[in-house]
Amino acid sequence: QVQLVESGGGLVQPGGSLRLSCEVRGNMFTVQTMGWYRQPPGNERELVAEIESPTGSIDYTDSVKGRFTISRDNNKDTVYLQMNSLKPEDTAVYFCNARGLSLTLPRRPVGYWGQGTQVTVFT
């Protein structure tokens, strides 16, 4: 059974930093894309950043460019999100996402979500 285990959320003042981590456990698929989404209160879930393997291609939503950095350790199937210069509008539940291909034949696209971790930026 695949699990995405997240950690690193919390409370921080504006301008502060947090680092989120997400580890894929029970790998039963080839992990290709790993990323972070967030869901602010009363809003829909949105992409924050994602990173591809093996190309290393990265995509950020415009509002976090220059402040957030996504990285991954392929040996550990772990993705990180370093969040700097946090703003109140970054307050949300952050969800880890992993997508790839199943290991069993015929190989098919699969995707998984973490349980979510709360990030609150308060004044």
C-alpha positions in Angstrom: 0.0 0.0 0.0 1.4 3.4 -1.0 1.6 6.1 1.6 2.7 9.7 1.2 4.0 10.9 4.6 4.2 14.6 5.0 5.9 16.7 7.7 7.0 20.3 8.3 3.9 22.4 8.5 3.2 24.9 11.3 2.7 28.4 12.4 5.0 31.2 11.2 5.1 35.0 11.1 5.2 36.9 7.8 8.7 36.8 6.3 9.4 33.5 8.0 10.4 30.1 6.6 9.2 26.6 6.7 10.3 23.4 5.0 7.9 20.7 4.0 8.9 17.1 3.4 7.0 14.2 1.8 8.2 10.6 1.6 6.7 8.0 -0.6 6.4 4.7 1.3 5.4 1.2 0.1 6.5 2.0 -3.5 4.4 0.1 -5.9 4.9 2.4 -8.8 7.6 4.2 -10.7 7.6 7.7 -9.3 7.8 10.3 -12.1 6.2 13.6 -10.9 6.3 14.8 -7.3 4.8 18.0 -6.2 2.9 20.2 -3.7 -0.6 21.6 -3.9 -2.4 23.8 -1.5 -5.9 24.5 -0.5 -6.6 27.9 1.2 -9.7 28.2 3.4 -12.8 28.3 1.2 -10.9 27.8 -2.0 -10.0 25.0 -4.4 -6.8 23.0 -4.4 -4.1 24.6 -6.5 -0.7 23.6 -7.8 2.2 25.2 -5.9 5.2 23.4 -7.5 6.1 20.1 -9.0 9.3 18.4 -10.2 9.8 15.7 -12.9 12.1 12.8 -12.9 14.4 12.1 -14.6 14.5 15.4 -16.4 14.4 17.5 -13.2 12.0 19.9 -14.9 10.3 22.2 -12.4 7.1 24.2 -12.5 6.0 26.9 -10.0 2.8 28.8 -9.7 3.5 32.5 -10.3 2.7 33.6 -6.7 5.6 31.6 -5.2 8.3 32.1 -7.7 11.5 33.5 -6.1 10.2 32.5 -2.6 9.7 28.7 -2.7 12.1 26.0 -3.9 11.1 22.4 -4.7 13.7 19.7 -4.7 13.7 15.9 -4.5 15.9 13.0 -3.4 15.2 10.2 -5.9 17.0 7.7 -3.8 14.6 8.3 -1.0 11.5 9.1 -3.1 11.2 12.2 -1.1 10.2 15.7 -2.2 10.9 18.9 -0.3 9.4 22.4 -0.4 11.5 25.2 1.1 9.2 28.1 1.7 10.8 31.5 2.4 9.4 35.0 2.8 6.0 33.6 3.7 3.0 35.7 3.4 -0.5 35.5 5.0 -1.9 34.5 1.6 0.3 31.4 1.7 -1.9 30.1 4.6 -3.4 26.8 3.4 -3.4 23.0 3.8 -0.5 21.8 1.7 -0.8 18.4 0.0 1.9 16.2 -1.4 1.2 14.5 -4.7 3.1 11.8 -6.5 2.3 10.4 -10.0 3.9 7.7 -12.1 3.3 4.3 -13.7 2.3 1.2 -11.9 4.9 -1.6 -11.7 2.4 -4.3 -12.7 1.7 -5.0 -16.4 0.0 -3.5 -18.2 1.6 -0.4 -16.8 -0.9 2.4 -16.1 -0.8 5.9 -14.8 -1.4 6.2 -11.0 -1.4 9.1 -8.6 -1.5 9.5 -4.8 -2.1 12.2 -2.3 -0.7 12.9 1.2 -3.0 13.6 4.1 -2.2 17.3 4.1 -0.2 19.6 6.5 -1.4 23.0 7.7 0.7 26.0 7.1 -0.5 29.2 8.8 1.2 32.6 8.3 -0.2 34.9 11.0 0.4 38.6 11.8 
